[in-house]
């Protein structure tokens, strides 16, 4: 399938089927905004899902993902929120900013931070497997410059008016400090990368697991996220807990990482590592994270 575009393409990536009707879909980001493109459609025309605001016009997109659900099933299923990490296109050491944007046609935007180390969306734990409307949790890692610590935080999103059009920060559900006291202070040399070295921390979420990967240290922290439920069975969204499952040193710079399920209480983290003696070579590492014996 060939797609001819009349505008510049700034960024693209594959989306999970749940993002748009359970079918193969890509997001295409242009100076106008974000588009869903389903190449198997006839005709395969991109559909705009959010508009680019003035704050994002001159920014370079570093990472992108979508989460949440509009509560529909089949061809009508859509995600509800997009998460973008962006930075200055001209400065390699510029701060990384994190924005959430609603993908319901309103393009409501929420600045999470103008100086972030990493961010990801996380599906809230749920008791009901049936389709239901929800907004994702937001997982972030930020530096506490007073203590020189990296703080992992999970918070929920809310809609700040009765019509549910504007995104707002909810409550902080849980947080944890990424403890580096027993880790060497040295960093691994990164390979040449056209997209730059940001973000410093990769975050991967699946089945209630939250995994933070400090790229330059080759270090992984795996947590089990739990949230409280009220007596009616619905989430109170007022508190939660991050339990450390495991911590693992890979001994190499981490280029990229992804996560996938491996059973009810296990996930598999797949990481691309820089080869220690050749900056143009790499290797794949797989790490199993399990609740059964709290190992990583």
C-alpha positions as CSV (number, residue, x, y, z in Angstrom):
1,X,0.0,0.0,0.0
2,X,1.3,3.4,-0.9
3,X,0.3,6.7,0.8
4,X,1.0,10.0,-0.8
5,X,1.0,12.9,1.7
6,X,0.6,16.6,0.9
7,X,2.4,17.7,4.1
8,X,5.6,16.8,5.9
9,X,5.6,13.7,8.0
10,X,7.3,14.4,11.4
11,X,6.8,11.1,13.1
12,X,5.1,7.7,12.6
13,X,4.7,4.5,14.5
14,X,2.5,1.3,14.7
15,X,-0.4,1.4,17.1
16,X,-2.0,-1.6,18.8
17,X,-5.2,-2.8,17.2
18,X,-7.2,-1.5,20.3
19,X,-6.4,2.0,19.3
20,X,-8.7,2.0,16.2
21,X,-11.3,-0.7,15.6
22,X,-9.2,-3.7,16.4
23,X,-7.3,-3.5,13.1
24,X,-3.9,-2.7,11.8
25,X,-3.3,1.1,12.3
26,X,-0.5,3.6,12.3
27,X,-0.3,7.1,13.7
28,X,1.1,9.8,11.3
29,X,2.1,13.1,12.9
30,X,2.4,16.1,10.7
31,X,2.6,19.9,11.3
32,X,-1.3,19.8,11.3
33,X,-1.7,17.1,14.0
34,X,-2.1,13.3,14.5
35,X,-3.7,11.0,12.0
36,X,-4.8,7.3,12.2
37,X,-4.0,5.5,9.0
38,X,-5.4,2.0,8.4
39,X,-3.6,0.7,5.3
40,X,-6.0,-2.2,4.8
41,X,-9.0,0.1,4.4
42,X,-10.5,0.8,1.0
43,X,-9.6,3.6,0.4
44,X,-6.8,3.8,3.0
45,X,-7.3,7.5,3.9
46,X,-5.7,8.9,7.1
47,X,-8.2,10.3,9.7
48,X,-7.2,13.2,11.9
49,X,-7.6,12.4,15.6
50,X,-6.0,15.4,17.2
51,X,-4.9,18.9,16.2
52,X,-1.4,20.3,16.8
53,X,-1.4,23.3,19.2
54,X,0.9,26.3,19.1
55,X,2.9,24.8,22.0
56,X,3.7,21.7,19.8
57,X,4.2,23.4,16.5
58,X,8.0,23.7,16.7
59,X,8.7,20.7,18.8
60,X,10.4,17.4,17.8
61,X,8.3,14.3,18.7
62,X,10.5,11.8,20.5
63,X,7.9,9.2,21.6
64,X,4.2,8.6,21.1
65,X,1.6,6.2,22.5
66,X,-2.1,5.9,23.0
67,X,-4.3,4.5,25.7
68,X,-7.7,4.4,27.3
69,X,-10.9,3.2,25.7
70,X,-14.1,4.9,24.4
71,X,-16.1,2.0,25.7
72,X,-17.1,0.7,22.3
73,X,-16.2,-2.6,20.7
74,X,-15.4,-3.9,17.3
75,X,-14.9,-1.3,14.5
76,X,-16.1,1.5,16.8
77,X,-13.4,1.0,19.4
78,X,-11.0,3.9,19.9
79,X,-8.3,5.0,22.4
80,X,-9.1,8.2,24.4
81,X,-5.7,9.7,25.2
82,X,-2.4,10.3,23.4
83,X,0.9,10.8,25.2
84,X,3.7,12.7,23.5
85,X,7.2,13.4,24.6
86,X,8.7,16.3,22.7
87,X,11.8,18.5,22.8
88,X,13.5,21.3,20.9
89,X,14.6,20.3,17.4
90,X,17.8,22.3,17.5
91,X,19.3,21.5,20.9
92,X,20.5,18.0,21.8
93,X,20.4,18.7,25.5
94,X,17.0,20.4,25.7
95,X,14.5,19.5,28.3
96,X,11.9,16.8,27.4
97,X,8.3,17.8,27.8
98,X,5.3,15.5,28.3
99,X,1.8,16.2,27.0
100,X,-1.4,14.3,27.1
101,X,-3.9,15.0,24.3
102,X,-7.5,13.8,24.0
103,X,-8.2,11.9,20.8
104,X,-12.0,12.5,20.9
105,X,-11.9,15.3,18.3
106,X,-11.6,18.1,20.9
107,X,-7.7,17.8,21.1
108,X,-7.7,18.9,24.8
109,X,-4.1,19.1,25.9
110,X,-2.5,18.7,29.3
111,X,1.1,19.6,30.0
112,X,2.4,16.9,32.5
113,X,5.9,18.3,32.8
114,X,8.3,20.6,31.0
115,X,11.3,18.6,32.3
116,X,10.7,14.9,32.4
117,X,13.0,11.8,32.4
118,X,10.4,9.4,31.0
119,X,6.6,8.8,30.8
120,X,4.1,6.1,29.7
121,X,0.4,5.3,29.8
122,X,-0.8,2.4,31.9
123,X,-4.1,0.5,31.8
124,X,-5.9,0.7,35.2
125,X,-6.5,-2.6,36.9
126,X,-10.2,-3.5,36.2
127,X,-12.6,-6.2,37.5
128,X,-14.7,-6.2,34.4
129,X,-13.4,-7.6,31.1
130,X,-16.4,-6.0,29.2
131,X,-15.7,-2.9,27.1
132,X,-16.0,0.2,29.2
133,X,-15.0,3.9,28.9
134,X,-11.8,4.7,30.8
135,X,-8.8,7.1,30.8
136,X,-5.4,5.6,31.4
137,X,-3.1,6.1,34.3
138,X,0.1,8.2,33.6
139,X,3.4,6.9,34.8
140,X,6.3,9.4,35.0
141,X,9.9,9.5,36.1
142,X,11.2,12.9,37.2
143,X,14.4,14.1,38.9
144,X,14.2,15.6,42.4
145,X,17.0,18.1,42.0
146,X,17.1,18.7,45.8
147,X,17.9,15.1,46.6
148,X,19.4,14.0,43.2
149,X,16.9,11.1,43.1
150,X,14.7,9.7,40.3
151,X,11.1,9.5,41.4
152,X,8.6,7.1,39.7
153,X,5.0,8.3,40.0
154,X,1.6,6.9,39.0
155,X,-1.4,9.2,38.7
156,X,-4.8,9.1,37.1
157,X,-6.3,11.5,34.6
158,X,-9.6,13.3,35.0
159,X,-12.0,15.4,32.9
160,X,-12.5,18.8,34.4
161,X,-16.0,19.7,33.3
162,X,-19.4,17.9,33.2
163,X,-19.2,17.4,29.4
164,X,-15.9,15.5,29.8
165,X,-14.0,17.5,27.2
166,X,-10.9,18.8,29.0
167,X,-8.1,16.6,30.5
168,X,-6.9,17.4,34.0
169,X,-4.5,15.8,36.4
170,X,-6.2,13.5,38.9
171,X,-4.6,12.2,42.1
172,X,-1.2,10.6,42.7
173,X,-1.9,6.9,43.3
174,X,1.6,5.7,44.1
175,X,5.2,6.7,43.9
176,X,8.7,5.1,44.5
177,X,12.3,6.2,44.5
178,X,14.5,4.4,42.0
179,X,17.3,3.5,44.4
180,X,20.7,3.9,42.9
181,X,22.8,3.7,46.1
182,X,24.1,0.2,45.4
183,X,24.8,0.9,41.7
184,X,28.0,2.1,40.1
185,X,28.0,5.8,39.3
186,X,29.4,5.2,35.8
187,X,27.4,5.3,32.6
188,X,27.6,3.2,29.5
189,X,28.5,4.9,26.2
190,X,25.5,5.1,23.8
191,X,25.6,4.3,20.1
192,X,25.1,6.9,17.5
193,X,21.3,7.4,17.3
194,X,19.5,9.7,14.8
195,X,16.6,10.3,17.2
196,X,18.9,11.4,20.0
197,X,19.4,10.0,23.5
198,X,16.1,11.1,25.1
199,X,14.2,10.1,27.1
200,X,16.7,9.0,29.7
201,X,14.3,6.5,31.2
202,X,12.1,4.1,29.3
203,X,8.8,3.1,30.9
204,X,7.0,-0.1,30.0
205,X,3.6,-1.1,31.4
206,X,1.6,-4.3,31.1
207,X,-0.8,-6.3,33.3
208,X,-0.2,-4.2,36.3
209,X,3.6,-4.3,36.0
210,X,5.5,-1.1,35.6
211,X,9.1,-1.4,34.4
212,X,11.5,1.5,34.5
213,X,14.7,1.2,32.4
214,X,17.5,3.7,33.0
215,X,19.2,3.6,29.6
216,X,22.6,5.0,30.4
217,X,23.0,2.8,33.5
218,X,21.7,-0.4,31.9
219,X,19.5,-0.8,34.9
220,X,15.9,-2.2,35.2
221,X,13.4,-1.6,38.1
222,X,10.3,-3.8,37.9
223,X,7.2,-2.9,40.1
224,X,3.8,-4.4,40.7
225,X,1.1,-1.7,40.7
226,X,-2.0,-2.3,42.8
227,X,-4.9,0.1,43.4
228,X,-7.6,0.2,46.0
229,X,-11.3,-0.7,45.3
230,X,-14.4,0.4,47.1
231,X,-17.1,-1.9,48.3
232,X,-19.1,-1.5,45.1
233,X,-16.2,-3.0,43.1
234,X,-15.3,0.2,41.4
235,X,-11.8,1.8,41.7
236,X,-11.6,4.5,44.3
237,X,-8.7,6.0,42.4
238,X,-7.5,7.5,45.7
239,X,-4.6,5.3,46.6
240,X,-2.4,2.6,45.3
241,X,1.0,0.9,45.8
242,X,4.1,0.2,43.9
243,X,5.8,-3.0,45.1
244,X,9.4,-3.7,43.9
245,X,9.4,-7.0,42.2
246,X,13.0,-7.0,41.0
247,X,16.0,-5.0,40.0
248,X,18.5,-6.1,37.3
249,X,21.7,-4.7,35.8
250,X,22.1,-5.4,32.1
251,X,25.7,-4.2,31.8
252,X,25.1,-2.3,28.6
253,X,23.5,0.9,27.3
254,X,19.8,0.2,26.5
255,X,18.8,1.5,23.1
256,X,15.1,0.5,23.3
257,X,12.7,-1.7,25.2
258,X,9.2,-3.2,24.9
259,X,7.0,-5.3,27.1
260,X,4.6,-8.2,26.3
261,X,2.4,-10.6,28.4
262,X,3.7,-14.1,29.2
263,X,0.9,-15.6,31.2
264,X,-1.4,-14.3,33.9
265,X,1.3,-13.3,36.4
266,X,4.3,-12.8,34.1
267,X,5.5,-10.4,31.5
268,X,8.5,-10.4,29.3
269,X,10.7,-7.3,28.8
270,X,12.5,-7.3,25.4
271,X,15.5,-4.9,25.3
272,X,17.9,-3.8,22.5
273,X,21.4,-3.3,24.0
274,X,24.5,-1.7,22.6
275,X,27.3,-4.1,22.1
276,X,30.1,-3.2,24.5
277,X,32.9,-3.5,22.0
278,X,31.1,-2.3,18.8
279,X,28.9,0.9,18.8
280,X,27.3,-0.3,15.6
281,X,26.3,-3.7,16.8
282,X,23.8,-4.8,19.4
283,X,22.1,-7.7,21.1
284,X,18.6,-8.6,22.3
285,X,18.0,-9.4,25.9
286,X,14.8,-10.8,27.4
287,X,13.9,-10.4,31.0
288,X,11.0,-12.3,32.7
289,X,9.1,-10.5,35.4
290,X,6.8,-12.6,37.6
291,X,4.6,-12.1,40.6
292,X,4.8,-15.8,41.6
293,X,8.2,-15.5,43.3
294,X,8.8,-11.7,42.9
295,X,11.7,-12.1,40.5
296,X,13.1,-10.1,37.6
